Amino acid sequence: MRYCLALDLQDDPALIQEYEQYHREIWPEIAAHLRQQGVLAMEIYRLGTRLVMLMDTDDALYSAERMAQAARGNPRIQEWETLMWRFQAATPWTPAGEKWTPMTQIFNLGRQR
């Protein structure tokens, strides 16, 4: 399955630069956690302060709820999430208490004649 999610960054060039630096090589525990949860591929794109994440998952392994539960029980993942929230900001459409918000697909060339 492919997911497309959105999140904003704080509107501060220094913080954005630092955020991007952290993502040039994420902590090994974070990469391991994602893979253990069935994330096969993940890419993050930025335009200004808006981030878009594409995430491909193994449907037999991935569950957003299970991944969130595993993250809550892992101090290293919580440390990363707390650090990242320093740079991140909810979009205007993000439900309270959430971060990355699923986007709605409105077009797919593969479904066109």
N, C-alpha and C positions, 0 to 999 in steps of 0.2 A: 504494500500500500504506500502511496505517496501522500505526505501531508505538507501543507503550506501554512506557515504560521507567521504572525507579525508581532513586533515589539518595537518600542521606541528607545532611543538613548537620550540621556541628559544632553541638553543643547550647550555643550562645552567642548571646544576643540581639543583641549588637553585631555579631558576624560575620554573622548572618543578615540584619540590616539592610543591611550593606555589600554582601553578595551580591545582595540584591534591587536595590540601587542600581545595581550593575554591569549588571543585566539590564533596567533601564528603557530603556537605549540601549546595546546591545552595540557593540563595536568594529566599524567598517565591514568590516574584513577578515574577521571571523568570519561576518558575514551573507553576504558574497560567497562565502566558502568553502562554507557550507551550501547556498546556491543553486546553485553550480557543481557540487555533488555530487548534485543532484537532489532536494534537500529543498524541497518546495513550501510547507509550513506547519509551524510548530513552536510549541507552547505548553507552558509549565511551570507546574504548580500546586504549592502547598505546604500541608501540614497539619502544624503543629509543625515537626519537623525532617525529615519525609519529603517528598521531591519526586517528582512524577510528570510525565513528559514525554510529550506526544502529538506524533507526527511523521508527517506525510503526505509520501510520496515519489513521484517519477516512476519507475516500475519500469524504464523504458528507460535511466535514468541512474544510479539509486542502487544502490550496493553498499557495505555496511558495511566490507568489507575494503579496497575502493578508497578510501573516505573516510578510513579510518584511515591508510592509506599516504600519501595526500596531506597529511594533518595532520602526520605524522612528518617530511615533507620541507619543512615551512613553519615557519620560526622564529617568525613572528608567532602562528600557531595554537598552537605549543608554549608560547609566552609566556603566552597566554590560559589554556591548560590548566593550566599550573603555578600561575598566579594563582588559578584557580578551585579547585584542589585544596586551597588554604589554607582554604577554607570547607566543602568537601565531605568526606563520609565514606562509605565503602562500607556497603551494607546488610549485615545478617548473612548474606544469601544470595548476595552478590556474589562471583563467583570471584576468586581472588587476581590482582592486577595489572589488574583491570578497574574501570570506574566505573559508568556507566549500565548497568543490567541489564534485559533484556527481561522484561516481565511476561507471564503466561499469561492469555489471555482465557477467562473461565469463563461469560460470559453475553453474549448479543446479542439484543436485542428483535427485530431484523429477521429473525431466524431462527425466531421463534416463530409459531405459528398464530394 
